């Protein structure tokens, strides 16, 4: 594959993945409009 060119100089900037605390199940479900049996309940899509 031939290299491609861009008008502006570009480079990929990567960062280290750092684990952080996320929402608990209770916190996530408290933000959901509907939940059932520990899951977020969404409208059926077809």
C-alpha positions in Angstrom: 0.0 0.0 0.0 1.4 3.3 -1.0 1.6 6.0 1.7 -0.9 8.8 1.4 -0.3 12.4 2.1 -2.1 15.1 3.9 -1.8 18.9 3.6 -1.3 19.4 7.3 1.3 17.4 9.2 -0.5 14.7 11.1 0.6 12.3 13.8 -1.2 9.9 16.1 -1.3 10.8 19.7 -1.9 7.9 22.1 -2.3 8.0 25.8 -2.0 5.3 28.4 -5.2 3.6 29.4 -5.8 4.3 33.0 -8.6 2.5 34.8 -11.0 4.7 36.7 -13.9 4.1 38.9 -17.2 3.8 37.1 -20.9 3.9 38.1 -22.2 1.2 40.3 -25.2 -0.8 39.1 -27.5 1.1 41.4 -26.2 4.5 40.2 -26.5 3.5 36.5 -30.1 2.2 37.0 -31.1 5.3 38.9 -30.3 7.3 35.8 -32.4 5.1 33.5 -36.0 6.0 32.8 -37.0 2.3 33.2 -35.3 -0.7 34.6 -36.3 -4.3 35.4 -34.5 -7.1 37.2 -31.3 -5.1 37.4 -31.2 -4.2 33.7 -32.0 -1.0 31.8 -35.3 -1.4 30.0 -35.5 0.1 26.5 -38.2 0.2 23.9 -38.3 -2.7 21.5 -36.6 -1.8 18.2 -37.5 -3.3 14.9 
